[in-house]
Amino acid sequence: MATLNISLPDQLRDWISTQITSGRYSSASDYLRDLIRNDQRVLMQDSQWLANHLQARMATPDEAFVASSSADVKARVR
C-alpha cells in the first residue's frame, strides 16, 4: 500500500479527529479511504446516469423534435 502525505487546515484535521473519536473510523487513513471510495462511487453513478439519459435522448426519433428559431424559444420563455 502506498503512503500519501497531505496538509490540511486545522478545521479539517479537527473534523477527522472527531470522526475517529466517534468510533466511526479507526484512523485518518480509514476516513480518507472511505471518502475516496464514496467519491468514486458517486462519480461512477453520475456518469452512468448521464450515459443512460443521453442514450435515451439519442434514441428519440427526429420527429419528436420541433424546429424553432431563437425568437420562437425566447417568445415561449417569456
C-alpha positions in Angstrom: 0.0 0.0 0.0 1.3 3.4 -0.9 1.8 6.3 1.6 0.5 9.8 0.9 1.3 12.9 3.0 -1.2 15.7 2.9 -1.5 19.1 4.5 -4.9 20.2 6.0 -6.2 23.3 7.7 -6.7 22.8 11.4 -10.5 22.8 11.0 -10.4 19.8 8.6 -7.9 17.9 10.8 -10.2 18.5 13.8 -13.1 17.1 11.8 -11.2 14.0 11.0 -10.3 13.6 14.7 -14.0 14.0 15.6 -14.8 11.2 13.2 -12.2 8.9 14.7 -13.2 9.8 18.3 -16.8 9.0 17.5 -15.7 5.4 16.6 -16.9 5.6 13.1 -13.4 5.4 11.8 -10.3 3.8 13.3 -7.8 6.2 11.8 -7.4 9.2 9.5 -6.4 6.8 6.7 -9.6 4.8 7.2 -11.6 8.0 7.0 -9.9 9.3 3.9 -10.1 5.9 2.1 -13.9 5.9 2.8 -14.2 9.5 1.4 -12.3 8.5 -1.8 -14.4 5.3 -2.3 -17.6 7.3 -1.8 -16.4 9.9 -4.3 -15.6 7.3 -6.8 -19.0 5.6 -6.4 -20.8 8.9 -6.8 -18.9 9.9 -9.9 -19.5 6.4 -11.4 -23.2 6.7 -10.7 -23.3 10.2 -12.2 -21.5 9.0 -15.3 -23.9 6.1 -15.6 -26.9 8.3 -15.1 -25.7 10.7 -17.8 -24.9 7.9 -20.2 -28.4 6.3 -19.7 -30.2 9.6 -20.2 -28.1 10.6 -23.3 -28.8 7.1 -24.8 -32.5 7.6 -24.3 -32.4 11.1 -25.9 -30.3 9.9 -28.8 -32.8 7.1 -29.4 -35.7 9.7 -29.6 -36.9 9.9 -33.2 -36.2 13.1 -35.0 -40.0 13.6 -35.5 -40.3 14.2 -31.7 -38.3 17.5 -32.1 -39.8 20.7 -33.3 -37.7 23.1 -35.4 -37.7 26.5 -33.7 -35.9 29.8 -34.2 -34.2 31.6 -31.3 -37.0 34.1 -31.5 -39.6 31.3 -31.0 -37.7 30.0 -28.0 -37.5 33.5 -26.5 -41.2 34.0 -27.0 -42.1 30.8 -25.2 -39.9 31.6 -22.3 -41.5 35.0 -21.7 
